[in-house]
Amino acid sequence: MAVVSQRRMMRVLNAMGENVVTAEFLAKRAGCSERTVYRCISELRASGHKILSGAGTGYLLRRSAPATEAETNG
């Protein structure tokens, strides 16, 4: 299995904003193929990034919500 470069994964990760984006969009932004985007998404998920997806919809990076006061005060 090919390993995707860290630089390429960061480009894909940085191209994900607050909205749902397609593999085609990410590929154009990262300067790679859609297949490489799929590999990047797989590796990013494996490393702990919460990336939501839906068939025919696209990808969404789920950013962590700020901790609530109850969570920070134990």
N, C-alpha and C positions, 0 to 999 in steps of 0.2 A: 504494500500500500504506500502510495506517495505521501510524503510529509509536506504539509503546506508551510511556507516560510512564515516566521513570526511577523515580518513586515507586511506580508500580504494579509494575514489574519487581522492585523491592526487596522489596515485600510478598510477591510470589510466591516469590522466592528465600528470604526469611526463613521462609516457611511450610514450606519443605522441611526436614525434620529428618533423623534417622538412619534413618527407615523409608520404604518405598515409599508414595507418596501419589498419589491420583487427581486428575485435572483438576477434578472436582467438589469435592473437599476444598479444593484450592488456590483455586478460584473463591470458595468461601464465606469462606475466611480472608482473601483479598485484596479481597473486596467487588466482584467483577467477574464477567463471564460466562466460561464454559468456553472459548469462542472466543478471548477475550482471553488466557486462560492459555496456549493453544496459541501465540499470537503472542509472548507473553513468553518461553516456553520456546525458541522459535526464535531470538529476539534474544539471549537469555542464552547459548545455545550459540554463536551467531555471535561473541559477545564473549569466548569462551574458557572459559565454565563447562562443566564435564563433567557433563552431565545424562544419565543412563541412562534408557531407557524400554522398555516392552514393550507391545504391543497388548493392551488389556484388563487390563493389570496396573497401570500407573501410572508415576510418575517417581521417580527417586532421584538426589540430588545426590551426586556422587562427590567427596569431599573428598580433598585431597592427603595422602598418607601422609607422616609425618615422615621427614626425610632420615636415612639410615643413617650410621653412623660412616665407612664406606668412601667414601660419596658426599661427605661434608663434608671429609674429609682428602685427597681427590683421588685 
